[in-house]
Amino acid sequence: MVCIRAHSFPTGVMAAHNKLKMLLGEIEKPKIYGRSRPEKGQIVYYAAAEKESVNPESKSEFTDITLPCGTYVAVDIIDFMENISAIGNTFQKLLQKPDLDPNGYCVEYYNTDRDAWCGF
């Protein structure tokens, strides 16, 4: 995957996704993700896309990341743009699960312009 790091969380998340989409260009149906976790007391957030979605001319603008393989606990968020806080609220609930990997990531997969999958 390739990604753009948000300058801050949560205020920089939308700007990171907007830059990602601009750099992807006119790719039809790119697979878009978000990845975050606390690091040194702050949440570090990346807007990400699968490598095959990337315009070759813009590859130097991105950082490479890998999402760990494994089993994720996930929840579908329908029409997230009408209720952005549903994403954060969902992760707060997921993070209460006792069997989560302490080194894991919060992952969002935007399967449409309106719907997302949130997992940990």
C-alpha positions in Angstrom: 0.0 0.0 0.0 1.0 3.6 -0.4 0.0 6.3 1.9 -0.1 10.0 2.9 0.5 10.8 6.6 -2.0 13.2 8.2 -0.3 16.2 9.7 -2.5 15.7 12.8 -5.4 13.6 14.1 -8.3 14.1 13.7 -8.1 17.5 12.0 -5.6 16.4 9.3 -7.4 13.3 8.2 -9.6 14.9 5.5 -6.6 16.8 4.1 -4.6 13.5 3.9 -7.5 11.8 2.1 -7.9 14.7 -0.3 -4.2 14.8 -1.2 -4.3 11.0 -1.7 -7.2 11.2 -4.1 -5.6 14.1 -6.0 -2.4 12.1 -6.4 -4.3 9.0 -7.5 -5.7 10.9 -10.4 -8.5 9.5 -12.4 -8.2 5.9 -11.3 -11.5 4.1 -11.6 -12.6 2.7 -8.2 -9.4 3.0 -6.2 -9.3 0.9 -3.0 -9.0 3.5 -0.2 -8.0 2.8 3.4 -7.2 4.6 6.6 -4.7 3.2 9.1 -4.0 4.6 12.6 -2.7 3.8 16.0 -1.2 5.6 19.0 2.5 6.2 18.8 4.4 8.1 21.6 1.1 9.3 23.0 -0.4 10.6 19.8 -2.6 9.0 17.2 -0.7 8.7 13.9 -3.1 8.4 10.8 -2.4 7.5 7.2 -4.7 7.7 4.3 -3.8 4.8 2.0 -4.5 3.1 -1.3 -3.4 -0.2 -2.9 -0.3 0.3 -5.1 -2.1 -0.6 -8.3 -4.3 2.4 -7.8 -1.4 4.8 -8.0 -0.6 7.0 -11.0 3.1 6.1 -11.8 4.0 9.8 -12.0 3.0 10.5 -8.4 4.7 7.4 -6.7 7.5 9.6 -5.2 4.8 11.5 -3.1 3.9 8.4 -1.2 5.2 6.3 1.7 4.9 2.5 1.5 3.1 0.7 4.3 1.8 -2.8 4.9 -1.3 -3.8 6.7 -0.6 -6.9 8.8 -2.4 -10.1 7.8 -4.7 -11.6 10.4 -8.2 -11.7 11.7 -9.8 -8.3 12.2 -12.9 -7.5 14.3 -14.9 -5.3 12.0 -18.1 -3.2 11.8 -19.8 -1.7 8.7 -20.6 2.0 8.8 -23.3 2.9 6.4 -23.4 6.5 5.0 -20.5 7.6 7.2 -20.4 11.1 5.7 -23.8 11.8 7.4 -22.3 10.7 10.7 -18.5 11.1 10.7 -18.4 10.5 14.5 -19.7 6.9 13.9 -16.2 5.9 12.8 -14.5 7.2 16.0 -17.3 5.8 18.1 -17.0 2.4 16.4 -13.2 2.3 17.1 -13.8 3.2 20.7 -16.1 0.2 21.1 -13.7 -2.1 19.2 -10.7 -1.0 21.4 -12.6 -2.3 24.4 -12.3 -5.9 23.3 -9.9 -7.7 25.6 -8.3 -10.0 23.0 -7.0 -7.3 20.6 -3.4 -7.2 19.5 -1.8 -4.4 21.4 0.5 -3.7 18.4 -2.4 -3.8 15.9 -3.9 -1.0 13.8 -7.3 0.6 13.5 -8.2 0.1 9.8 -10.8 1.8 7.7 -11.7 0.5 4.2 -13.9 2.8 2.2 -15.8 0.3 0.0 -17.9 3.1 -1.5 -18.1 6.9 -1.3 -20.7 6.5 1.4 -19.9 3.2 3.2 -16.9 2.1 5.2 -15.6 -1.0 7.1 -13.9 -0.3 10.4 -11.8 -3.0 12.0 -9.0 -3.7 14.4 
